[in-house]
Amino acid sequence: MAICTKIRKKNRQVCAGDLVDYGTINTRDIAAPISGGVDFEEVFTLKVNSFMLVETVRGESLFDQVGVEQDVTHHVYIPYISGLTFQDWIDIEGQRFNVIDVEDLDNRHDFQLCRCTNRGLATKAATHA
């Protein structure tokens, strides 16, 4: 006879009072080189402004969509945004974060966890790549 064991669904929540950081979520568009040049241009377009909860992380890495290992430096919790993907970028207090992975917490469409890498100051061209 089979034994029934209860499996409880997780209910991870982010308290609204913990959303103390304010930032922007941007999409990155890459424009082709102009008139025979070799340098492409990156244009960051504002997707949404939002309050967030930012946590630093140590010793975590993920394999991205092309199988390259990426170090995770921050977890950013945000209210659910439809269409948010790993191709988006987050700017918080002048720092630019590359989104590596997006998780809809417990598939409830309340909050999302973005695993990110800090790319440095948003004003520097080297942080775009």
Beta strands, then each sheet from edge to edge (+ up, - down):
strand 1: 21-31
strand 2: 41-63
strand 3: 69-79
strand 4: 88-92
strand 5: 95-104
strand 6: 111-121
sheet 1: 1+ 2- 3+ 6- 5+ 4- 1+
end
